[in-house]
Amino acid sequence: MSTEFELKPLAHQLPRAAQLSGLSRSLLYELMKQGELEYIKVGRRRLIADDDLRALISRHRVTTGDTTAASPLA
């Protein structure tokens, strides 16, 4: 019996981060500029850590009936 495991990417390039989150690349760049979204810079390349992308989404989660939610992402 073989054990299979899935390798989860540690970080994503901006196009992939946009695709995964459903947010535009320009909005992700703006969130990085504002300090809302941390990123990793290697040379000219910017990467978004998977955990940071998930944390961004979690911070903006609105529960049912919550009318005092944080400002919308878009």
C-alpha atoms as a printed R data frame, in Angstrom:
   type eleno elety resid chain resno       x      y       z
1  ATOM     1    CA   MET     A     1   0.000  0.000   0.000
2  ATOM     2    CA   SER     A     2   1.551  3.304  -1.062
3  ATOM     3    CA   THR     A     3   1.079  6.505   0.882
4  ATOM     4    CA   GLU     A     4   0.185  9.444  -1.294
5  ATOM     5    CA   PHE     A     5   0.536 13.007  -0.188
6  ATOM     6    CA   GLU     A     6  -0.135 16.302  -1.848
7  ATOM     7    CA   LEU     A     7   2.549 18.946  -1.974
8  ATOM     8    CA   LYS     A     8   1.043 22.309  -1.149
9  ATOM     9    CA   PRO     A     9   2.860 25.283  -2.677
10 ATOM    10    CA   LEU     A    10   4.544 27.514  -0.110
11 ATOM    11    CA   ALA     A    11   4.019 30.631  -2.219
12 ATOM    12    CA   HIS     A    12   2.292 31.776  -5.400
13 ATOM    13    CA   GLN     A    13   3.170 34.186  -8.156
14 ATOM    14    CA   LEU     A    14   0.712 37.066  -8.513
15 ATOM    15    CA   PRO     A    15  -1.327 35.623 -11.402
16 ATOM    16    CA   ARG     A    16  -1.861 32.362  -9.490
17 ATOM    17    CA   ALA     A    17  -2.611 34.190  -6.218
18 ATOM    18    CA   ALA     A    18  -5.225 36.256  -8.068
19 ATOM    19    CA   GLN     A    19  -6.750 33.126  -9.585
20 ATOM    20    CA   LEU     A    20  -6.872 31.293  -6.260
21 ATOM    21    CA   SER     A    21  -8.338 34.208  -4.311
22 ATOM    22    CA   GLY     A    22 -10.713 35.532  -6.948
23 ATOM    23    CA   LEU     A    23  -9.158 38.984  -6.545
24 ATOM    24    CA   SER     A    24  -7.551 40.986  -9.332
25 ATOM    25    CA   ARG     A    25  -3.793 41.305  -9.644
26 ATOM    26    CA   SER     A    26  -4.091 45.076  -9.358
27 ATOM    27    CA   LEU     A    27  -6.004 44.742  -6.086
28 ATOM    28    CA   LEU     A    28  -3.358 42.358  -4.737
29 ATOM    29    CA   TYR     A    29  -0.646 44.892  -5.672
30 ATOM    30    CA   GLU     A    30  -2.632 47.629  -3.921
31 ATOM    31    CA   LEU     A    31  -3.042 45.498  -0.785
32 ATOM    32    CA   MET     A    32   0.703 44.836  -0.778
33 ATOM    33    CA   LYS     A    33   1.394 48.568  -1.151
34 ATOM    34    CA   GLN     A    34  -0.952 49.335   1.774
35 ATOM    35    CA   GLY     A    35   0.773 46.721   3.938
36 ATOM    36    CA   GLU     A    36  -2.397 44.623   4.176
37 ATOM    37    CA   LEU     A    37  -0.848 41.701   2.286
38 ATOM    38    CA   GLU     A    38   2.691 40.560   3.033
39 ATOM    39    CA   TYR     A    39   4.828 39.323   0.172
40 ATOM    40    CA   ILE     A    40   8.198 37.807  -0.548
41 ATOM    41    CA   LYS     A    41  10.513 39.523  -2.999
42 ATOM    42    CA   VAL     A    42  13.203 37.489  -4.709
43 ATOM    43    CA   GLY     A    43  14.946 39.560  -7.334
44 ATOM    44    CA   ARG     A    44  12.173 41.242  -9.298
45 ATOM    45    CA   ARG     A    45   9.663 38.512  -8.543
46 ATOM    46    CA   ARG     A    46   7.000 38.945  -5.869
47 ATOM    47    CA   LEU     A    47   5.484 35.882  -4.269
48 ATOM    48    CA   ILE     A    48   2.537 35.615  -1.924
49 ATOM    49    CA   ALA     A    49   2.912 32.981   0.775
50 ATOM    50    CA   ASP     A    50  -0.031 30.600   0.756
51 ATOM    51    CA   ASP     A    51  -0.625 31.244   4.463
52 ATOM    52    CA   ASP     A    52  -0.673 35.031   3.919
53 ATOM    53    CA   LEU     A    53  -3.187 34.704   1.094
54 ATOM    54    CA   ARG     A    54  -5.441 32.544   3.261
55 ATOM    55    CA   ALA     A    55  -5.050 34.966   6.188
56 ATOM    56    CA   LEU     A    56  -6.109 37.888   3.961
57 ATOM    57    CA   ILE     A    57  -9.277 36.065   2.981
58 ATOM    58    CA   SER     A    58  -9.999 35.105   6.594
59 ATOM    59    CA   ARG     A    59  -9.577 38.688   7.826
60 ATOM    60    CA   HIS     A    60 -12.255 39.864   5.400
61 ATOM    61    CA   ARG     A    61 -14.725 37.079   6.075
62 ATOM    62    CA   VAL     A    62 -18.185 38.401   6.908
63 ATOM    63    CA   THR     A    63 -20.486 36.277   9.017
64 ATOM    64    CA   THR     A    64 -24.207 36.228   8.385
65 ATOM    65    CA   GLY     A    65 -25.862 39.293   9.853
66 ATOM    66    CA   ASP     A    66 -22.578 41.109  10.487
67 ATOM    67    CA   THR     A    67 -23.211 44.704   9.427
68 ATOM    68    CA   THR     A    68 -19.994 46.088  10.941
69 ATOM    69    CA   ALA     A    69 -17.635 44.196   8.632
70 ATOM    70    CA   ALA     A    70 -14.282 45.635   7.584
71 ATOM    71    CA   SER     A    71 -14.100 47.603   4.382
72 ATOM    72    CA   PRO     A    72 -14.635 45.473   1.284
73 ATOM    73    CA   LEU     A    73 -11.630 44.278  -0.678
74 ATOM    74    CA   ALA     A    74 -12.876 45.625  -4.004
